[in-house]
Amino acid sequence: MIDAMSPSALAEMLGHSWHSTCAPSSGDPRPTQVVVGTRDVLTPPRRARILADGLADARLTQLAGCGHMVMLERPNELADAIGAVRAR
């Protein structure tokens, strides 16, 4: 069934459970880098912003034109973002 769904329909379906499974934890003081593609329909940038805003020391990086598979689409930029958080 999921194979036949469009990405936007799947995102809509999964979006209903997002807050219960990905609620931010403002009590975690560790530096965090939230990385999202601007074309990600499964975890859209607006949801990544909610996540980053809910964490004590988080920064949001949006990769223009990138979809949900950041690690495959833009591995070098993801590595740079991870390196930046490790340096903090």
ABEGO torsion letter per residue (X at the ends): XAAABBAAAAAAAAAAAAAAAABBBAABABBBBBBBBAABAABBAAAAAAAAAABABBBBBBBBGBBABAAAABAAAAAAAAAAAAAX
